[in-house]
Amino acid sequence: MLRLCVLILGFAVMLNACSISGPTRKSDVSPFETYSVDSGDVRDIVPAVGTLRAQGEANVYASTEGIVTEILAKEGDSVSAGQILARLNLPQVHSAANEATAQAQAAQATVEESRIKLESAQSAYAKRKALADSGYVSQAGLEREQTELKAAEAAFSRAEAQAKAALARRSSSGFAAQSAEIRAPISGKLLALRLQTGQRVSPGDELPVAFIADSARHMWIDAYVSESDIRRVDLSVSAHFSVDTQPQRIIPATVESIGSAPTKDGNFTYYPVRLSFDNIFDDIRPGMTASVEFVRANSSKVLRIPAKALYYNPDDYVPEIHPDDVRKVKAMGEYWQEGAQVAELLRLDKEGKELVFVLKNGKPERREILIGAQSDDFIEIIDGLKPGEQVILTEKRIGPPPARRPM
């Protein structure tokens, strides 16, 4: 497939260039650079560093400012969502609650005073009305008593409303005081608890007071791959990692996602890659550093040749043209040789094969091969070549390339 891409690109360039032809020179020196098929390793590994995380985890912060008075859990405990981890004393809340209580009591006293004044006004009005009905007092005097009664009624209603508001404030401040607790937001294992009795905490603290992971069995690795290597990592590549506490143990992992938003670190750029793995022995902890390897190829002691050999094609090479391709090749005009080569490589690609040329009796000999592992430098040979055969890498041309042959 690589050879096909290169050939098509080269052909596109040729269509925009002029053809050069001329006589060739003869030389006894072999114009070919070759490589002897040998046995060796084919390795292509992308390194990265990552951080281990639980698939469900939570940092816990205090919801309000206060002083720790009681700690009800310890690191390593299994906790449930909503469980109280610590209690807080809230001086500012208690002060507000005391003030609200005093205001409520004062408001209630005002209500009692207003009730007494209202009852007195009601009694005075009743007496004045009885005298007015008997003709002993004037109507004007009755109207004054009636005005005072209405004023007492309004004052009593106002005092009752103020008392209700004061009671509501006292109730609210009392509820705030009762909520001075730090609770677990999720169920899981309490992996860190940064609390001491007497410690002052607040929602704006830089570090969380606790860290909880819901399960240490299924975990993530958030790795970062350099921009020069990210093109070599995809969802199909295999991966493994190790941690500093067990550097000799290789743990398999699965690539789950590849981020597109880069992270800058000085002059370096990295891309996030998330992996998953099963912590079957429950001995890997969130927060540990992972040394990750993305394995594109890792074959040992196999037949191999340089990847460069896939790009060589003799100038005068003309493959056999399949009957189904004759019309397409003829349509290429003077570039029919390139058309024939493209047709051949398309067929090889469908069969999962590649094409190289072996030096036989001083001349290139066509050879179809099956390949396995690949790196930027070497490819593994499954079939088609034997140890010691000389695979052509490049041709040292002397003079211009040969003239094109008519079809």
N, C-alpha and C positions, 0 to 999 in steps of 0.2 A: 504494500500500500504506500509506503514511504517513497519507493522508486517511482510509483505511478504519479504521485503528487509532484515530485521533482521534474519528471519528464514533461508533464503537462505545463508546468511553469516555464520550463526551458523552451518549449515549443511556442508559447505565447510571446516570449522575447524574440524568438527567431522570426516570427511573422512581421515584426517591426524593424528588422535589420536586413541589411543587404547580404546576399550570399557571396562567399569568397571561394574561389576555386583556383587550383594551380597544380603544378607538378609536385610529386612527393620525392623525398630523398631516401635512399636506402642506407641502412646502418646495421652493423653487426651487433651493436649494443642493444640489449632487450629494453624496449621502451616502457615496460610494465613494472609497476610497484606492486608486489604481492605479499601475501601473508600465509604462512603455513598453518593449516587447520590444526589446532592444539586442544589440550584439555586444561580447563581452568574454571574460575568462578565468574558468574554473571550476577553482579549485585547492583541494585539501584535502590538506595534507601534515603528517604527524606527525614532529617532529624527535626525535632521540635521540643519545646518545653511547655508543660501545662500544669493546671491546678485541678486537684480532685474535688468534686462536689457531690453532695447527695442530690438525688433527683427531686427531692422536696426538702427545703431547708428554710430557716427563718432566723434573722437577727432580731433580737428583742430589745426594745428601748423603753425607758420609763415614759408613761403617758402624761405625767405631771411632775412638777418639781417637789421634792420632799427628801426626808432623811430616813434611811433604812433602819427599821426597828426590829424586824424579825425575818430570818431567812428560812424558808420551808422546803428547800430542795438542795441537792448537791450534784456536782458533776458526775456523769455516768448514769444518773437516774433515768428511768423511762417515765415520761410525763404525758398527760392527756391534755387535749385542747381545752383551754379555760382554767386549767389548774393553777392555783396561786403559788408563785415562786417566792415572793417576798411581800412584806407589808411595809408601808411607808407612813411616817408621821409628817403631816402637812401643817406646819405652824401657820402659814398664811391662810389656809382654809379654816383652821380652827378659830383663828382670830376673826375671820369674816363670819363664822357661824355664831360666835359669842356676840358679836355686834348685832347680827340679825335677830338673835334671841332677845337681846335687850330692847331692840326696836319693837319687836312684837309685843313684849310685855308692856312697854310704854303705850303702844297703840291700844292695847286691851284696856289699860287704865283710862285712857281718854274715852273709850266706848262707855265705860261704867259712869264716868262723870257726865257724859252726854245723856245717858239714860236717866240719871237722877234729875238733871235739869229739864228733860222732856216730861218726866212724870210730874214735876213741880208745875211746869207750864200748863199741863193738861188739867191739873187740879185747880189752878188759879182761874183758868178759862171757864171751867164748869161752874165754879162759884159765881163768877162775874155774870155768866149767862143766866143763872137762876135769879140773881138780883135784878138783872135787866128785864127779865120776863115779868117780875113783880112790880116793876116801875121804880125801884129804889135807886138805880144807877142809869146814867145816860147811855145812849147807843154808841157814842164816841169812845167811852171807856171800854165797852165790850170789844170794839174793833181793835184797840191797842192790845188787849189780852190775846186776841186772835192772831195778831201779827207776831207777838212774842212766841206763841205756840208754834206757828209755822217755822220760825227761825230755829226753835229747839228741835223740831222734827228734822230739818235740813242738817243741822249740826250732828245729830245722832246718825243719820244716814252716811254722812261724810266720814265720821269716826269709824263706822262699821266697815266701809270700803277700805280705809287706810289700814285697819286691823287685818283684814283679809290679805292685803298685799304684803304686809309685814310677816304674816304667817307663811305665805308662799315663799318669801325669801329665806325664811328660817328653814323651811323644808328643803329647799334647793341646796342651801349651804350644808345641811346635814347629810344630803345624798352625796355631795362631792366629797365630804370627809369620809364616808363609808367606802368610796371607790378608790381609796389610796392603796392600791395593790398592783403588783406586777404579775401578769398572768401569761401562761404559755399560749401562743396563738395557734399552734398546731400540735398534734400528737407526735411523739418521737423520742429520741434520746437526747438528753441534755449534755451536750459536748463541751460547753464552756459556760461558766457562771462567774462574772466579775463583780461580785457584791460582797461588802463587809458591813457589819452592824455599825451604825453611826455615819455611814457614807452618805453624802448628799448626791442625789441624782436628778437629772432633768431631761426633757425630750431633746434638747440640743446637744447632748453629750456626743463627742466624736466617736467613741467606741460603744458598741451595744453592751448591755449588761448581761446578755445571755445569747447563746447560739444553740439552736435545736435542729436536728436532722431527722426527717420522718422515717428514714430507713437507710441503713448502711449496706444493704444487699445490692440494690440497683443504683449505680452511680454514674456520674458524668466526668469527663475530662474536658476542660476548656483549654485547648492548646492554641498556640500562635505560630504560624508558619511564615517565613520570610517571603517577601514579594517575589524574589528570584526563584523560589521553589514552589509557590502555590499552584502554578500551572501543572505540576507533576502529581498533584493530589486530587483524587476524585472519590466519589462514593463507593466505587468498586475496589479501591485499593485496600489491601489488608494492613493491619496495624497491630502493634504491641507496645508495651511500656514497662518500665520498672520504677521503683521508688527507692529513695536513699536508704530506708531501713532494711530493704531486701534487694540490693543491687543485682544479685545473681538470678533472681526470679523474674522470668519473662511472662507477662500477663497479657493474653489476647484482648483486643478491643475492636469495636466496630465504628466506622466513620458514619455519623448520623447527619451532619450538615456542614456546609462550608459557607462562611459568611462573606459578604461582598463589601462590608464597610471596613476600611483599613484602620489600624491603630498605629500611631506614630510614637517612636521612642528615640528621640534625638534625630539622627540622620537616617534611622532605619525604619522601614515600614513592614508591618506584619498583618496577616489576615487570620481571623478566628476560625478554628475548626473544632467542632464538638464531637466527641466520641462517647460511647457507652460501654460498660462492662459489668459483669456480675461479680460481686465481692463474695464469692462462695465461702471463703474461710472467715469472713467478718474481721479481717485483720488490717484492712486498708481504711484510713480515716479521711473524712473531708478536710480540705486544707493542705494536704500533703502535696509535694511537688512531684510531678511525673516526667520522666525522660521518655519521650514518645518517638517511635520510629514508624514511618509509613513505608511499607515494603512493596515496591513496584516489581522487583525481581530479586531472587535470592537462591540461585542454583549453584551448587558446588561440584567441582570436578566433572564438568560436562564439556562436550565438544563445542567449540566456539570459534567465531570469526569476528573481526571488527565490523561494527554497524556501517562503517564507511563503504563496505563492499556492496551494499544494497544500492548504492547510488551510481555505480559504474555501468556504462553501456558503451560498447565499441562503436566508433563512428560509422563503420560500414556494416553494422549488424542489421540484418533484415530477417525478421521471424517469418515462419510459414503463415500464410494468410488463410484463415478459415473461410470456406465458401460463403458463409452468412455475412462476412465482413468485407468481401471484395468490393461491393458497390460503395460502402462508406470510405474505404481506403482510397479508391480511385477519385472520390470527390475531393480529396486533400490536394490534388494537383501535384506540384513539385515537392510537396512535403509528405508524399505518400509513405515514405519510410517511417517518419514519426507517427503517422496514423496507424501503421501496422504494429508499431511497438505499443502504442496505447491500447489497441484492440487486444494484443496478447496479454498485457498486464491486467486488463479488466477481467479476462478469463482466469488468470492466475489468482486474482483477488477473490473471485467467487469460490475457487477451490481451496482457499486458505494457504496459498503457496507464495513464495518469493522467488526472484530470479537473480542468480549470480553467474559470474564467468570464471572458469578455472583455466589456468595456463597449461596447455597440453601441446608438446612439441613446438613450443614457442608461439602458439596461437591461442586466442580466447576460445574456450569451449563452453557452450551454454549448459547451465545446470539448474534444474528446478529443485527447491529445497523446502522442507518444513521447519519452522522455527518455534522455539519455546520462549523462555524468559528473554527480556530485552532491557538493556540499559542504554544510556547515551553513548557508551563506548563499545559494548560487545552485545552479540546476540547468540543465544543457544541454538545449536543445530540438532534437530530431532532426526532428520532423514535427508539424504541427498548428497552428503559429503563424507569423506573418510579422513582420518588423521594423516597429516603430512601433505595433503593436496594443497596446491598453491592457488589461493583465491586472489583474483586481481582486484586491487583497490583503486588504482588510477593508471592513467597512461601518459607517459612523458612524450608529448608530441614533438616531432622534429619537422618543422615546416607547417604549412596550412593543412587543414583536414582534407580528406579525399573528396573529389567531386561527387555530386549526387548522381545516382544511377537512374535511368528512366525505368518506369514500371513496365 
